[in-house]
Amino acid sequence: MVLCDQAAEGARIASASRIIGVDLNAKRFDEAKKFGVTEFVNPKDHDKPVHEVLAEMTIGGVDQSIECTFIVKELELEKFITHEVSFLEINKAFELMLRGEGLRCIIRMDA
């Protein structure tokens, strides 16, 4: 889980009563629990579309839904990196984060 862990953590912090993770890899459920996922659905375990499974589980549907599809070859990670600092400048990275002046900061360990 990359982006989905952040979405689940956000839902947990917002006091969501149920956080349902959907993934084709059932091995990810234990890791997802650490971020607040309370239930897990593997679409391969059902004979109907996953949205129908979720509607049945929730008696009509969920209040909020976040899709986190992670296809590495289509993701342009470079555009999310807004700053780069050396390890000696790690405090600058925190300042940028706290001021909301960047998305992601790379911290180089070489200096």
Beta strands, then each sheet from edge to edge (+ up, - down):
strand 1: 20-22
strand 2: 39-41
strand 3: 81-86
strand 4: 104-108
sheet 1: 1+ 2+
sheet 2: 3+ 4+
end
